[in-house]
Amino acid sequence: MDASCSGACPAWLPGETFFSLCSRLHLMSGHQRPASTAEELFNLTERSIKHDFPCGLDAFERYTAGRWGAAIPIIEHHTIFPFFSPFQSASAVAGALAQIRGSSLGPLKYRLGLVCGGFGADHPLRACRSCMDRDMASNGVSYWHLCHQYPGVVVCPEHGEVLYECIQNRRWCGRFTWTMPCTGTLRDSDYGVITSLEQKRLVQLASACRDLGSIGLAKHLDPVVVAQLYRKWLPAENAAQSLLVHISALRRFRPYGELPSTESATTSFISQMVRTPRRHIHPLKHLMMITWLFGEVSSFVECHDVACAQQNALSAQPALAPLPEVSVSPASRKGHPRPKRLKPEIRAVLLSRLAAGTAKDEICREFQLTISTVNKLLRAEPDVQASWAARRMTLDQADHRLRWAELQARFPSHSLTELRRECQALYAWLYRNDRDWLSSQVSEMAKPDRAHNPRVDWDSRDEGLRRKLEAEIIRRFGSDQNLGLKQSQIFTILPRLAQRLERRDRYPQTRAYMKLLSQR
């Protein structure tokens, strides 16, 4: 590493993020271009660097000779990744760590559930004014605190003040840059007057985010146990209404605008959280449940550990001794046929019928046998069992293929998703047992015209987005005339706007309104 960066060798500041340390090294180096520092510290271009999820940590450790620690401790104590790791599997965490230590993040945000999580994947840099003043007085520099950068933190967990957001390193502001908190690059979130209930919820959530991030990389929360705890602690009555009251104080703050706003939506949210998860869920959804049901993350983790210990104790118990066999009289069988000793001629007929693929229930009805007798017969004749299984698969394939063709004939204009809704069991069987044939059928289906999807009312979306932007502008400035706002200023007022306008062929009303706002 260059002597300009290594000479002073500044130490970690309390609670400092990795991005903050690299930004300080950039300022001390005297480099004019961000790319120079990125190449010096990571041997990467600045386009590979992100302020929220870093990469190239192995290279950083190597090029700095480990002055600021090894890659894993840096990730664990100076990045926001530990906020996401407790709800990930051990293999998923290992894969994510490999990407952060490597030269490219790849689709890490997607795999962590950020892209589709409902809270956005953009994590702006945030700072507290009181923390900045204290840092300047004690350290001579203000820096980025890790507890302020966790997704969903709106207020400082220490001072309770609403955090300011940095306008640099946003998806709409241009190039990446190494930056430190300063008045010129921070913008007030402008939430107006915050009620005592809102303040209480925001402080509670900020503390919960910090506590979740401090759990570390080693601890993993079992998703099955987590869902069981949610079910166990649900209120006996009016659960949806109770959760709706709990989250209503958060909905006007970023990034909580997409939280459920009706009882039916809240019921669906609870249903998603209490069943065993089938995909990655954003940690903020878990924190909604945890702060509602347990109050604090520490209480929830304690209940989780107790439940896991109980499950381990049960699984460690020796198996119970088998019960003695009890003979059952014919009268107690309630009409079920008794097992029979098969005569040689009947046995030969049965084997012939089974080899031809006759269904077991049909054999039982015709010969008055129990299913256990038929299964024992098949187990005693491996060749017949193999022939029966192959023949049954052929017959089942033909039957399911015919049913799928009939379904397509009944609904010729349906998309694949719509056909699946018509008969989910049929699709599931074909997907598991006849996937190649199903894929060939799906490939021949007409693709839906997504650009002109009749189910999406783009005009209504455009009108709603324009109205939302207009309401924010008038609330902040009192009028929307002769403002002369820059595009970056408009995106700061409504951060999700930049993501919406990535559809360049949509939102003409909103674009026209933005043009009006830019005029003086």
N, C-alpha and C positions, 0 to 999 in steps of 0.2 A: 504494500500500500504506500501511496505517496507520503512523503515526510510531512507535507502540509497538513494532512489529516491525522497522522499518527503522532506528531510531536507532543501536542498537549494531552492527547488521550483522555478526553473528558469521561467522567464516570456516569453511570446510570443515575438519573434523578428519580426521586420517589414516585412510583406509579407511572413511569414514562413509557410511551409506546415505542416500538422499534422504528416506526416511520419518523418519530420525533428525533430520535438519536441520529438517524441518517440525515435528517434535515440540518441538525446542528453541525454534523461533520461536513456537510456541503457548504454551510456558511463559513466555517473555519478554514476550509480548503482554499477559498478564494476563486473557485471555479465560476465561470459566467454561465455555462450551459449545464442544465440538469443531466444531460447525457454523459458528461465527463465524470460526474460523481457516480452515476449508475454503472458505468463501465469500470471505474476504479474499485468500487465496493463489491460488485456482483459479476462483472464481465458481461453485462446485459445492456441492451438499449433501454432508454427511458420508457419506451412503449410497453415493455414487459413489467414495469413496476406499478403496483397498486398500493394506495395508502392504507387500505383496510386489510387485505390479504397479501402479504408479501410473498416473494418467491426468491430462489437463489440463496437460501440460508446456508447451505453447505459451502458455497463459494464465498459468502461473506465471512464465515468462520475461518476458511482457509486463507483468504487474502488479508484478514486482520490478525492472523496468528492467534485467534481465540481471545483477544484482549477483552471483548465484551461477553464472553461465554460461548458455550457450544450451541449448536442450532436448536436442539430440542428445548433446553431451558429458555432460550430466547422466545421460541414460539409459545411456550407454556405461560411465561410471566409477562410478556411484552406485546402480545398480539391478541385479537379478539377471537381467535380460533377456539380456545377452550370454552367459550360461550356455547359453541355448537357441539362439542365432542361428547358430553355426557349422554345425549340421546342418540348417538351413533354407535354402531357396532364396532367391535375391536378391529375388524378387518377394514371397515370404512375409514376409521381414524388413521390406521396405518397407511392406507392409500392416500389420504389427504396430506399426511405428514410428508410422504414421499414427494408429492407434487410441490408442497411449499419449500421443501429443501432443494428441489430440482430447479430447472431453468424456466419452467412454464407451469402456470396454474391449470391450464386446460379448462374443462367444464366443472371446476370445483364448486362454484356457486350453485350450479344446477343440481349437483349431487347432494349438496347440503340442504336442498329444499328452499333456496332463496328465490329462485326465479319464479316459481309457482306458489310460493308460500303466502302471498297476499299482503306482505309487508314491504315489498320492494327489495331489490338487490343493491341499491345505491346507498352507501353509508357515508354521509358527509362528515367531514371533520368538525368537531364541536369543542367549544371551550367555555369556561365559566369566568366571568369578570373578576369575581372575588379570588378565585384560584390564581388568575393571572397576576393580580396585584400582589398576592402573597408570594408567588414564585419570583417576581421581580425583586421583592424586598429581601428574600432569603437566598436566592440563587443567582440573581442578576439576569435572569432570562425567563420568559414565559414559555411553556412547552405543552405538548399534547398529553393529557392524562388518559390512561387506559379506561378508567371507570366512566369517562364521558363518551367513549367511542362505541360502546356496546349498542347493538340495534335496539331501538325502542326507548333509549334513555333521553328524556326531554329536559329534566332538571338535574342539577348537580346533587348527588346523594349526600354530600356533606353540607352544602350551604342552602339547598332547596331552591336555588335560583334557576330560572329558565336559561338553557344553554344557547349561546350564539353559534350560528352555523357559518362555516367557511365557504366562500364562493369559488375557491380554487379547487382544482382536481375533481370537478363535477363533470358529468358526461356531456354537458352543454357548454363548458367554459373554454374549451380549447385544449392546449397541450398540458401534459403533466409537468408539475414543478415541485421542487422541495420547498416547503413553506413552514413557517412557525406562526403561532397565534399573534395577531396584531390587529389594531383597530381598523386599518384600511381594508382588510380582507374578511372581516367578520360582519355578519348581518343579523339584526334582531329578528327573531322568529315572528314577532308581532302577533301574539295570541291575545292581546288585550288583557282585561282583568281576569285573573284566575281565582275561582272560588276556593273556599277552604276544602271542600270535598275533592275537587280536582287536584289541589295541591297535595292532599293526603294520598290519593291514588298514584300520582306521578312520583312522589318520593318513595312510596312503597315499591313501585315497579322498578325505579332506578336502583334501589337497594337489592331487589331480587335479581336484577340483571348482573350486578356486581358479584353477588353471592354465587350465582350460577357459573360465572366466568372464573371464579376463584376455586372451583372444585378441582380443576386440573385435568390432565389428560388420562390419568390412570383409572379413574372411576367411570364406569358405564352403568346407566340405569336400564334395567331390564324392561323392554317395552310391554311385555305381558304383565309384569308386576305393576308397572305404572298404570296401565288401563284398569287393572283390578282395584288399585287404590282409589282411582277416580270414581269407580262404580260404588265402592264401599262407603265413601265419604259424601256422596251426593245427598242433598237434602231430600227428605221423604216426600215433600210436597213443593210444588211451584219451583222446581229447579231452574227451569228456563227463565222465569221471571226474576229469580234471585241473581242469576248470572248477568242478565240484561241490565239490572240496576248496577251491578258491580262494574261493568265495562262502559256504561253510558257516559261516565265522567271522563273517559279517555278518547272518545271517538273524534273529537274535533282537533286532536293533536296528531302530528305526523309521527309515526306512520300508521296510526290506528284508524284511519278513515274507513277501512274496509271491514271493520269488525261488525258482527251481526247487529242489526238495528230493530229487528222484530222478534217476537217470541218464536215464530216458526223457524226463522233462520238460526236463532240461538239453540233451539232444540236440535237442529241438524248439526250444529257445531259440537254440542255435547255428545251426540251420537258418534261423531267422528272420533272424539277423544276417548270415549269409554270402551270402544271396541279395539281389539288387537290391531295395531296399525299395519297397513299393507304398503306403506310408502313413507318417505321421509316427511316429517312434520316440523314446521318452523318452531324453534324454541319459544318464541313469544306466545304461540298458542298454548304451549305447556305452562308458561308463566301466568297466562290468564286463569287457567284451572288451578294452579298452585296457590296463587295469591287469593283466589276466591275461596278455596276449600281449606287450605292449610295456613294461610297468612304469610309464612316465611318459607324460604327454600330449605333452611336447616331443618325445620319440622318435617317437611316432606321427605327429605333425604333420610331422616331418622326412621320414619315409618317405612320407607322403602327397604332400608337395611334390615329392619325387624322382620318384614314379610319375606325377604330373601332367606334370612336365617331360618325361619320356620319351614320354608319349603325345603331347604337343604337338610334340615333335621328329619323331616318326613321321608325324604328320598333315601336317607341313610339307614332307616329302620329296616331290620331283616324282614324278609317276606313271610307272610303268614303261612302256617302249615296247611296243606290241602285238606279239605273237609272229607270225611269218609264217605264212600259211595253208599247211597241209599236206594234200595230197590223201590220202584214205583209200581203200584198196582195198575192193571189195565183200566180200572174205573177212574183213577185220578188223571189219566192221560187226556181226558176231555175230548175224545174223538180223534186224537192224533194216531196215525198208524204206528204199530210197534215195529222195531227193527226185525228183519227177517233173515233167516239163513237161506241164501240163494241157491236154488238148484242149478246144476250145470247148464241145462238148456236155457233157463231164464237168464243166467249170467251171460251166456254167449249172445243172446238177443240184446241185452242191455249194452254190452260192449260194442256191438255193431251199431246200435242207435247212437251211442255217445260218440263213437268215431266219426259218424256222419254229421255231428254238430247239433244234435237235438238238445234243446234247452233243458236244464236240470229240473225246473218246476214242472215241465211237461212230462218228464220221466217219472217224477214223484206221483203225479196225478194218475198216470196211466197204469203204473204197477203198484200203487199204494205203498210207496216206500218213503222213508224219512230222508231228508237232505243229507244227513250224516252218513247214511248207507251209501248214497251215490258218491259222496266225496271220498269215503273209504275205498270204494271200488276204483275210482280214478287214481287215487294215490298208489294203489296196488298195481296199477297198469300204467307205467310212465309213458309208453308209446301211445296208448289210447288217450291219455290226458293231453299229450302234446297235439295229437290230431284234433281232439275236441276243441282245444284253445285256438288253434289256427283256423278251424272251420268257423267257430263262433265269431272270431275277429272278422273273417271275410263276410259273414252274414250281417254282422253289426255295421261294418263299413258300408255295405250296399244299402242297408236300411237308412243309415244316417245321411248318406249322400243323396238318396232319393228324397228324403225329407227336406234337405237343404235346397235341392233344385225346386221342389214344390214351393218352398218359402220364397225363393227368388221370383218364381212365376207369379205368386200372389202379390208381391210388392216389387214390381220391376223398377220403380223410381227410387226405392229406398237406398240410402248409403249403407256402408258396412255397419256403422254404429247403430243405425235404425234397425237393421236386420237382427243384430245381436239383442236389441231390446225386445224384439218380438219373441225370440226363443233363446234365452241365455244358456239353458242346459244343452241344447243341440250344438250351439257354437262351442261351448266348453269341451264337449266330447270330441268333436272334430279337431279342435286345437290340440288336445292332448294325444289323440290316437291316430289322426289322419292329417297331420299338419301340412305336408307337401301338397296333397290334393286341395286342401282348403286354400292354401296360398295361391295355387294356380287359378282357382275360381275367383278369388278376391282380385287378382291382377287383371282379370278380364272385365271387372265391373267398371262402369264409367265413374271417373273421379269427380267429386263435387266441385263446382266452380266456387272456390273459396273467396275469390275477389268479388263475386256477386252473390254471396250467400244470402238467400232471402230471410234466413232466421236472424240476421244481424241488421238492425235498423241503424244504419250509419248516420242518417240525417238526425235522428233523435240523439245519438251519442254526440254528434257535433254540436247540436243546440245545447245539450246539457253541459258540455265542456266550456262552451263560450259563456254561458250564464254563470258557471262557477268562477271562471276567470274574471268576469265583469264584477261579480259580487265581491271578490277579494280586492280588486282594484279600487272600487268605490269605498269599501270599508277602510282601506289603508290611506287613500289620498282624498276621499270625499268627492271626487269627480274623475271621469276618464277622458277629459278633454285636455289637449295641449300639454301632455305629460312629457313627451319625447323620451320614453323609456328605451333602454337598450334591451336586446334580446336576453342577455344574461340576467338583467334585473327582473324581467318578466318571469323567467324560469325560476328565479329565486323565490318569487311570490307564490308560484304554484309548481313545486318541484316535479310532480308526476307529469306535467305538461310536456316536457321534453320527450319522455317515453312514448306518449300518445302520438306526437307529431312525427315519429319515425315512420309512420305510414304516410308516405309523401303524396299518395293519391287520395287521401281522406282529409276530413276536417277543414273544408274551405271556409266556413263561417268563422271558425276560430282563427285561422290564418289571416283573414281579412281584418278581424278585430285587433289582432296583434299589430298589424300594419298601421291601424289607426292609433294605437297606443304609442307607436314609435314616432309619430308626427308631432311637431310642436304647433 
